Structures are given as structure tokens and as C-alpha cells.
Amino acid sequence: MKKIILLLPFLFFMLNCSDDSTSTNDDDGPIVPVDTYIRAADMSFLPLIESEGTVYFNANNQPENALTTLKNAGCNTIRIRLWKNPVDGQSGFTQVKAFAQRVKQAGMKVWLTVHYSDTWADPGQQTTPETWSGLSFANLKNEMVAYTETIMTEIQPEIIQIGNEINSGFLWPQGHLINNESQCLELLSAASTAIRAKSQTTKIMLHYAGIGSGASWFFNKMNPVNYDYIGLSYYPIWHGKNLSELTSTINSLGQTHNKKVIVAETAYPFTLGWEDWTNNIMGLENQLIPAYPATPEGQKNYLLAIKNIVEQSEFGLGFAYWGSEWIAFRGNQSTNGSSWENQALWDFENKALPVMSVFNQSE
């Protein structure tokens, strides 16, 4: 009996060490927790900005690759938009494939947001690519599936969005959720099937812009589609200043659909000033949440609040900061530069801002 009692602590220790559901270890190394929480930055403009000679600086004011600065800060995922046939090649397949390889080489995950359009897709526009315009529904679906298969084969993202902010569907008019609901769901399901056939590990996200009842309505409609993650855009300027509503939306959607929820897009200004002559999206005091002034510290505290809301929900899985890299890269006289430079993660001197610290796991 004494021998059995002495063995119990040893057996308990061995059982605990054998549970690898949340950790990994090498044969000779210590157990390391698996980092599954997504701390992402959308960096889609980076190839363009770099091509025009812009240099980014880290917090020590040293020139540094922007991806390196983010990785060192704790960012573990880079979100990249993909357009079908953009007129200037920016965010097109060739550029995105090369950029995705850079991201992987930097040790971060690739999250592709496939717009299924030649240009911006959002709640107000979901324009079918020009080369698919006028196709029958059957042929449109076939082209979309083939394109999706190519993306999966050649880029192999860890996360893929079927469309971007598809509040009313995508590939309009045939894939319009309101006017052609059955066709929209058929297209989404066909894309999902194509992704699953190419990868058992890539996670599929459906992405809605907003919170509250609209998000509930949308994801109820999405029940027939096979996907993994619920993605939400949340910007105070467009979706309200009540962070408690964001909390309740995450909890409600996660519980109702048994899915993990990610804040797929958010951003906040560090100043209401400007650095170029391109009109900024945010520039007024009444666009702010009063608790978070437009200062470097206010921007940091806003993103920290978003991160904490997601982390504290049993359904939350992460966040992505949008427009991270979109500084005033064409000079202060430019009228076609950035409408987002006061919400970027680098300041008007291209120096990394304090908000970067929020990407740290322990922040």
C-alpha cells in the first residue's frame, strides 16, 4: 500500500505531461504552449509602399523591415487582400503570392482575404471580375472554384476568407444574398468545398462588417455553409461606440453557431492631424470614443480594449488591425496617398507607435 501511495504523484505528473492538446515539445526541449490566438495586421499596401522607396523605422528609430518590426512586437499573422485582375497589378495574384512567401519566411501565418473582385469589395460593392462578367451562373461557379483551387495550391494560406465584408453576398448580381440567396449560398459552399479538398488545415472565415442584430441575421443565413471562423469588422466611426455591444455580439454569435470569433478589421487614430493632402476617413473629435483620445496612448489603449474583449470571451480567437502600413508614403503634397495615415501603426515620421506593444502575448 505504501508503494502505491508513493507512485501516485509520479503517475499524476506523467499524465499531465502527456496532454499535448495545448502544448508542444521537442524530444530534448521543454514543453511550449501552442500560440493559437491570432494577433494580426493587415499589410496589403506594403509591396506598393516599399516599391516607391518608403523606409519604415522601429521604436528605436532604426530602419527596419516592417514585417520584422511586427514579428518582434508579437504579431503572428499577416492579413493580405487578393484582387482577381486589378488594373495596376497591385494586390493581384503574382504580387500576393510573392508577399505571402515573405510572410511565411518571416515566421508568421498568412491570412488571405479573397475579394472575388478586381477591386475593393465591401458592403456597398461586390463587383464580379471583368473576365467573369456575363457568364451563366453555372460557368461563374466553375470559374470561381477553379480560381479558389489555384489560390489554395499556389499560396496555401493558413486562413482564407471567402469574400470580404459580404453583408449582402458577393459576386453581384448572381451572388447577391438578398436578391439571390440560394445562389449566394451555393457559391459560398462551392468555394468552401474547393478549399477543404485542397487542405485539411486551412481555416475558412466568413466576414461581416458590423455588430449587433445585422451580424446575427447574416450568420443565421450562413448556417448551410461549411466554415470555421466568424469574422467581424468593427470601427467606431461606422459601427457605433459601444464596446459592450461588441462583447455581446461575440458571445452571442459564438454560442449560437459554436464558432470562434475574430475581429477581422479594426483601427483607431493616434492623431486627428494629417500628413498628406488625401482626405482622411477620421479627423473629427465626434468620431472618437471619449475614453480613447486621438493620441498614441489612446490608440494603444483602444486596441488593448479590443484585444481584451476578444480574449475574455470563450469564443474569441483574435484580432486584426487594418491599414497598419498605410502611412503618407507619397509625401505631404500628395492627393492620392493615404486616407488612413493617422490610423496607421507607424507615425508621420514612419516610426513604430506604442500600439505595437498590444501584439505582445503578455500585454
PEHU-V880636 format. One record per residue. RES is the residue in one small letter. SS is DSSP state (helix for helix, strand for strand, loop for the rest). D_LAST is the distance of its C-alpha to the last C-alpha in Angstrom with 1 decimal. Layout:
BEGIN
res=RES ss=SS d_last=D_LAST
res=RES ss=SS d_last=D_LAST
END
This chain:
BEGIN
res=m ss=loop d_last=48.5
res=k ss=helix d_last=46.9
res=k ss=helix d_last=45.9
res=i ss=helix d_last=44.2
res=i ss=helix d_last=42.2
res=l ss=helix d_last=41.1
res=l ss=helix d_last=40.0
res=l ss=helix d_last=37.8
res=p ss=helix d_last=34.7
res=f ss=helix d_last=35.1
res=l ss=helix d_last=35.5
res=f ss=helix d_last=32.4
res=f ss=helix d_last=30.3
res=m ss=helix d_last=31.9
res=l ss=helix d_last=31.2
res=n ss=helix d_last=27.5
res=c ss=helix d_last=27.3
res=s ss=loop d_last=29.3
res=d ss=loop d_last=26.8
res=d ss=loop d_last=25.1
res=s ss=loop d_last=24.0
res=t ss=loop d_last=20.3
res=s ss=strand d_last=20.6
res=t ss=strand d_last=22.7
res=n ss=loop d_last=24.4
res=d ss=loop d_last=27.0
res=d ss=loop d_last=30.3
res=d ss=loop d_last=29.5
res=g ss=loop d_last=25.7
res=p ss=loop d_last=23.2
res=i ss=loop d_last=21.9
res=v ss=strand d_last=18.7
res=p ss=strand d_last=16.8
res=v ss=loop d_last=17.4
res=d ss=loop d_last=14.5
res=t ss=loop d_last=15.9
res=y ss=loop d_last=13.1
res=i ss=strand d_last=13.9
res=r ss=strand d_last=11.7
res=a ss=strand d_last=14.7
res=a ss=strand d_last=16.3
res=d ss=strand d_last=20.0
res=m ss=loop d_last=21.8
res=s ss=loop d_last=25.3
res=f ss=loop d_last=26.9
res=l ss=helix d_last=25.8
res=p ss=helix d_last=29.1
res=l ss=helix d_last=31.1
res=i ss=helix d_last=29.2
res=e ss=helix d_last=29.5
res=s ss=helix d_last=33.1
res=e ss=loop d_last=33.9
res=g ss=loop d_last=32.7
res=t ss=loop d_last=29.4
res=v ss=loop d_last=27.1
res=y ss=loop d_last=23.3
res=f ss=strand d_last=21.6
res=n ss=loop d_last=18.3
res=a ss=loop d_last=16.5
res=n ss=loop d_last=19.2
res=n ss=loop d_last=21.8
res=q ss=loop d_last=23.1
res=p ss=strand d_last=24.6
res=e ss=loop d_last=22.5
res=n ss=loop d_last=22.8
res=a ss=helix d_last=20.4
res=l ss=helix d_last=19.5
res=t ss=helix d_last=18.8
res=t ss=helix d_last=16.4
res=l ss=helix d_last=14.5
res=k ss=helix d_last=14.7
res=n ss=helix d_last=13.5
res=a ss=helix d_last=10.4
res=g ss=loop d_last=9.7
res=c ss=loop d_last=12.0
res=n ss=loop d_last=14.3
res=t ss=strand d_last=16.9
res=i ss=strand d_last=19.2
res=r ss=strand d_last=21.2
res=i ss=strand d_last=24.8
res=r ss=strand d_last=27.6
res=l ss=strand d_last=31.1
res=w ss=loop d_last=34.4
res=k ss=loop d_last=37.7
res=n ss=loop d_last=40.0
res=p ss=loop d_last=38.5
res=v ss=loop d_last=41.2
res=d ss=loop d_last=39.6
res=g ss=loop d_last=37.9
res=q ss=loop d_last=34.3
res=s ss=loop d_last=32.1
res=g ss=loop d_last=35.1
res=f ss=helix d_last=35.4
res=t ss=helix d_last=36.2
res=q ss=helix d_last=33.3
res=v ss=helix d_last=30.7
res=k ss=helix d_last=32.0
res=a ss=helix d_last=31.6
res=f ss=helix d_last=28.1
res=a ss=helix d_last=27.0
res=q ss=helix d_last=28.4
res=r ss=helix d_last=26.4
res=v ss=helix d_last=23.2
res=k ss=helix d_last=24.2
res=q ss=helix d_last=25.3
res=a ss=loop d_last=21.9
res=g ss=loop d_last=20.4
res=m ss=loop d_last=19.0
res=k ss=strand d_last=20.4
res=v ss=strand d_last=22.8
res=w ss=strand d_last=22.8
res=l ss=strand d_last=26.1
res=t ss=strand d_last=27.0
res=v ss=strand d_last=30.8
res=h ss=loop d_last=32.5
res=y ss=loop d_last=36.0
res=s ss=loop d_last=37.3
res=d ss=loop d_last=38.3
res=t ss=loop d_last=36.1
res=w ss=loop d_last=33.4
res=a ss=loop d_last=33.3
res=d ss=strand d_last=31.8
res=p ss=loop d_last=33.2
res=g ss=loop d_last=36.0
res=q ss=strand d_last=37.2
res=q ss=loop d_last=37.4
res=t ss=strand d_last=40.2
res=t ss=loop d_last=41.7
res=p ss=loop d_last=41.9
res=e ss=helix d_last=45.2
res=t ss=helix d_last=46.5
res=w ss=helix d_last=46.1
res=s ss=loop d_last=47.6
res=g ss=loop d_last=50.8
res=l ss=loop d_last=50.3
res=s ss=loop d_last=51.4
res=f ss=helix d_last=48.7
res=a ss=helix d_last=49.5
res=n ss=helix d_last=49.3
res=l ss=helix d_last=46.1
res=k ss=helix d_last=44.5
res=n ss=helix d_last=45.8
res=e ss=helix d_last=44.5
res=m ss=helix d_last=41.0
res=v ss=helix d_last=41.0
res=a ss=helix d_last=42.3
res=y ss=helix d_last=39.6
res=t ss=helix d_last=36.8
res=e ss=helix d_last=38.3
res=t ss=helix d_last=38.4
res=i ss=helix d_last=34.7
res=m ss=helix d_last=33.8
res=t ss=helix d_last=36.2
res=e ss=helix d_last=35.4
res=i ss=loop d_last=31.6
res=q ss=loop d_last=30.4
res=p ss=loop d_last=27.0
res=e ss=loop d_last=24.5
res=i ss=strand d_last=24.2
res=i ss=strand d_last=27.1
res=q ss=strand d_last=27.7
res=i ss=strand d_last=31.3
res=g ss=loop d_last=31.6
res=n ss=loop d_last=29.3
res=e ss=loop d_last=29.0
res=i ss=loop d_last=32.2
res=n ss=loop d_last=32.8
res=s ss=loop d_last=36.5
res=g ss=strand d_last=36.7
res=f ss=loop d_last=37.1
res=l ss=loop d_last=40.1
res=w ss=strand d_last=42.0
res=p ss=loop d_last=44.7
res=q ss=loop d_last=45.2
res=g ss=loop d_last=41.7
res=h ss=strand d_last=41.3
res=l ss=loop d_last=39.8
res=i ss=loop d_last=42.0
res=n ss=loop d_last=45.2
res=n ss=loop d_last=45.0
res=e ss=helix d_last=42.7
res=s ss=helix d_last=44.4
res=q ss=helix d_last=44.2
res=c ss=helix d_last=40.6
res=l ss=helix d_last=39.7
res=e ss=helix d_last=42.1
res=l ss=helix d_last=40.4
res=l ss=helix d_last=36.9
res=s ss=helix d_last=38.2
res=a ss=helix d_last=40.1
res=a ss=helix d_last=37.0
res=s ss=helix d_last=35.1
res=t ss=helix d_last=38.0
res=a ss=helix d_last=38.1
res=i ss=helix d_last=34.5
res=r ss=helix d_last=34.9
res=a ss=helix d_last=38.1
res=k ss=helix d_last=36.3
res=s ss=loop d_last=33.1
res=q ss=loop d_last=32.2
res=t ss=loop d_last=28.5
res=t ss=loop d_last=27.7
res=k ss=strand d_last=26.0
res=i ss=strand d_last=27.8
res=m ss=strand d_last=26.2
res=l ss=strand d_last=28.1
res=h ss=strand d_last=26.7
res=y ss=strand d_last=27.5
res=a ss=strand d_last=26.8
res=g ss=loop d_last=26.2
res=i ss=loop d_last=25.6
res=g ss=loop d_last=27.9
res=s ss=helix d_last=31.5
res=g ss=helix d_last=31.8
res=a ss=helix d_last=29.0
res=s ss=helix d_last=30.8
res=w ss=helix d_last=34.1
res=f ss=helix d_last=32.9
res=f ss=helix d_last=31.3
res=n ss=helix d_last=34.4
res=k ss=helix d_last=36.5
res=m ss=helix d_last=34.4
res=n ss=helix d_last=35.3
res=p ss=helix d_last=38.0
res=v ss=loop d_last=35.6
res=n ss=loop d_last=34.0
res=y ss=loop d_last=30.3
res=d ss=loop d_last=26.9
res=y ss=strand d_last=24.1
res=i ss=strand d_last=24.3
res=g ss=strand d_last=22.8
res=l ss=strand d_last=22.5
res=s ss=strand d_last=22.5
res=y ss=loop d_last=21.1
res=y ss=loop d_last=21.9
res=p ss=helix d_last=22.7
res=i ss=helix d_last=25.7
res=w ss=helix d_last=27.3
res=h ss=helix d_last=25.9
res=g ss=loop d_last=25.7
res=k ss=loop d_last=23.3
res=n ss=loop d_last=22.9
res=l ss=helix d_last=19.4
res=s ss=helix d_last=21.0
res=e ss=helix d_last=23.4
res=l ss=helix d_last=20.6
res=t ss=helix d_last=19.5
res=s ss=helix d_last=23.1
res=t ss=helix d_last=23.9
res=i ss=helix d_last=21.2
res=n ss=helix d_last=22.5
res=s ss=helix d_last=26.1
res=l ss=helix d_last=26.1
res=g ss=helix d_last=24.3
res=q ss=helix d_last=26.7
res=t ss=helix d_last=29.8
res=h ss=helix d_last=29.5
res=n ss=loop d_last=27.6
res=k ss=loop d_last=25.2
res=k ss=strand d_last=21.5
res=v ss=strand d_last=20.3
res=i ss=strand d_last=18.2
res=v ss=strand d_last=17.7
res=a ss=strand d_last=19.6
res=e ss=strand d_last=19.7
res=t ss=strand d_last=18.1
res=a ss=loop d_last=17.9
res=y ss=loop d_last=18.1
res=p ss=loop d_last=19.9
res=f ss=loop d_last=18.9
res=t ss=loop d_last=22.6
res=l ss=loop d_last=25.7
res=g ss=loop d_last=27.6
res=w ss=loop d_last=28.8
res=e ss=loop d_last=29.6
res=d ss=loop d_last=32.3
res=w ss=loop d_last=35.1
res=t ss=loop d_last=33.7
res=n ss=loop d_last=33.1
res=n ss=loop d_last=29.5
res=i ss=loop d_last=28.5
res=m ss=loop d_last=26.6
res=g ss=loop d_last=28.2
res=l ss=loop d_last=29.1
res=e ss=helix d_last=27.6
res=n ss=helix d_last=28.7
res=q ss=helix d_last=26.6
res=l ss=loop d_last=23.3
res=i ss=loop d_last=21.6
res=p ss=loop d_last=22.6
res=a ss=loop d_last=19.3
res=y ss=loop d_last=17.8
res=p ss=loop d_last=20.1
res=a ss=loop d_last=20.6
res=t ss=loop d_last=18.9
res=p ss=helix d_last=16.1
res=e ss=helix d_last=14.0
res=g ss=helix d_last=15.4
res=q ss=helix d_last=14.5
res=k ss=helix d_last=10.8
res=n ss=helix d_last=10.9
res=y ss=helix d_last=13.1
res=l ss=helix d_last=11.0
res=l ss=helix d_last=8.0
res=a ss=helix d_last=11.1
res=i ss=helix d_last=12.4
res=k ss=helix d_last=9.5
res=n ss=helix d_last=9.6
res=i ss=helix d_last=13.4
res=v ss=helix d_last=13.6
res=e ss=helix d_last=11.6
res=q ss=helix d_last=13.7
res=s ss=loop d_last=16.9
res=e ss=loop d_last=18.7
res=f ss=loop d_last=19.8
res=g ss=strand d_last=16.6
res=l ss=strand d_last=15.8
res=g ss=strand d_last=13.7
res=f ss=strand d_last=14.0
res=a ss=strand d_last=15.7
res=y ss=strand d_last=15.9
res=w ss=loop d_last=19.6
res=g ss=loop d_last=21.5
res=s ss=loop d_last=18.7
res=e ss=loop d_last=21.5
res=w ss=loop d_last=24.2
res=i ss=loop d_last=24.8
res=a ss=loop d_last=28.4
res=f ss=loop d_last=29.6
res=r ss=loop d_last=33.3
res=g ss=loop d_last=33.6
res=n ss=loop d_last=33.9
res=q ss=loop d_last=37.3
res=s ss=loop d_last=36.3
res=t ss=loop d_last=37.1
res=n ss=loop d_last=35.8
res=g ss=loop d_last=32.5
res=s ss=loop d_last=29.2
res=s ss=loop d_last=29.0
res=w ss=loop d_last=25.2
res=e ss=helix d_last=24.6
res=n ss=helix d_last=23.0
res=q ss=helix d_last=20.4
res=a ss=loop d_last=19.6
res=l ss=loop d_last=16.5
res=w ss=strand d_last=18.9
res=d ss=loop d_last=20.9
res=f ss=loop d_last=24.7
res=e ss=loop d_last=25.0
res=n ss=loop d_last=23.1
res=k ss=strand d_last=20.3
res=a ss=strand d_last=16.6
res=l ss=loop d_last=14.9
res=p ss=helix d_last=11.7
res=v ss=helix d_last=10.6
res=m ss=helix d_last=10.2
res=s ss=helix d_last=6.8
res=v ss=helix d_last=5.7
res=f ss=helix d_last=7.4
res=n ss=loop d_last=5.4
res=q ss=loop d_last=5.7
res=s ss=loop d_last=3.8
res=e ss=loop d_last=0.0
END
